[in-house]
Each structure stands twice: as C-alpha cells, then as structure tokens.
Amino acid sequence: MSVLLFMEGDDLSLQALTLARSLGEVKAVALDGPYAPAAWAAALVDAAEGTDAIVAAGSDRGNELLAHVGARLDQPFAANVTAIDGDVVTRIRWGGSLLEKARLHGSPKILSVAPHTQPAAEAVPVEQLALPADADASVRVLETVSESGGGVSLRDAKVVVSGGRGVGSSEAFAIIEELAGLLGGAVGCSRVVTSAGWRPHADQVGQTGTKISADLYVACGISGATQHIAGAKGAKKILAINSDPEAPIFASADYAVVGDLHAIVPAISAELRRVRGQ
C-alpha cells in the first residue's frame, strides 16, 4: 500500500508517521506559506493521485485539512485513529471516553492519527508541495498572534501544574504558580477556571483547550471531567490532589493525595526549597 503523509514538522507528525509506516510505503509531504485549507487540500489531492491512503496527525490543522481532502474526493474521513486492520479502524470518540471500531470505505483511505497513541518515528525526508495555480486561497491565515506571557508553553512543558475549581480564586493560583516555577513547568487549569475568569483560555487543559504530553501532570482541585482527562491523558504520569476521595480524576491518576490542596501544594514547594537549600 502506498501512503501519502502530510507533515507539520512536529512530534505529532512523527507519531502519525509510525502508523503510516504500518500501512505501507510512505511519501512524506509538507506545504509552506500562509495556511489556506482549501488550497492546501487541492495540493494534497494532486500529490495523492494513485496512492492508497492519505494520513495526517490528528491535530486541529491535520483534521481540518483532511476534511477538505475528503470533500474534494467525495470519500469518507476517519479522524483520531489509533489502529487500522484492513478496512477496520479503531478511533477515539467522545473526548477519549470510548474507542470505536468502524469500517472505512472508499479509496484512498483518509485518516488522521490520534495524538499520543503512537511512538514518534525518526524523521524522514519531506517533499515540499507547490499549490496548484487555480487553488482557492480565499480563506487563509493572515496573521498569527503568539500567546502572551513568557515561560514554558503547555504543549512543550515537561511538567504541568494545573488548578481547578478547588483552588478557589485567581489570587489563590499563586501557590500553583510557585510550584510550577520550582518544577520548571507550566501552569494549567480546568475549563471551569477559565469560565470564571481566573485564568486565560490559553492555560486550559482539556478537549477544548490544550492537549498536553508532559512527563508529569499535577492536578490540584480538579474533579476530572471527561473533557479534562481528554487533554491530560497524554501525560506520562498524573498526580492528583483533591479533598474529595471520590473525585473521578483519581481513576486516571498514577498517584493520589487526598487532602486540602491549600496545605499540600505549599508543603510540596517548601520541601523542594529545603532539599535544594533555597
């Protein structure tokens, strides 16, 4: 089977490469310049002539782009696939709360790979595609605005310390910020926190926020709604701190501390300072 793989130049694309290689011989391609989904899809369709499958990472861009490709080819598109066996794909649904097996009809097969479900492959040569002369670029990115603030981003952080409703207020996030700083990590939060205006949306971990892949995720006062776990499950280890022993997040945690986060988080920070002689 011949496979055309759209690469975005990040770790998610290298994860997609792992699954793509399980299907057959892979040709990796990329596009440069301002993002124009319809125009980029036209370039992918041209490059995919004669191939058996078109694959991309299950990122926001990858999913949008392949949806355009599917529309142009009048073929079904399976998003967030974790495995494929012949015509049967296994994919993540409902924010990660269930796995669905479905038959993917049509040719070429069009699918995106669910983030953090495959090991990253070694980088391969990537061919840069040119846009067709008649491609529709009427919808395109005109400007990219970077997130405000310095420090480590949620996507890149090796440690993320998040707070939920249990933190209590925007001012109380000072203890979350302190611990994140001591661990060289980033500060995150749950959706209810952004809805309350305590933290900006850029800090939100979850299905409608940022999906992280940290080595350690420390969840403080977060109940563990399905949408939040969908964004946190890419972390290698999860430490949950909550006063409610029945909090759903404990079912997903590797380590659990039942107690008042306002006492526990400062105690952890104090111990880190003591060990480091600060």
Protein Blocks (a to p, Z undefined) as FASTA:
>chain_A
ZZddddehiaklmmmmmmmmmnmccdddddedjddfklmmmmmmmmmgoiabdcddfbfk
lmmmmmmmmmmnopacdehiabdehjaccddeehhpaccddddedjdddddddehiaccd
dddddddddddfklcfkbccfbdcddededjdfklpmbdcdddfknopaklmmmmmmmmm
mnopacdddfklmmnomacfklpgcjklccdfbfbdcdehiaoiaklmmmmmmpmbdcdd
dfblkbmklmmpmbdceddfklmmmmmmmmmmmmnoZZ
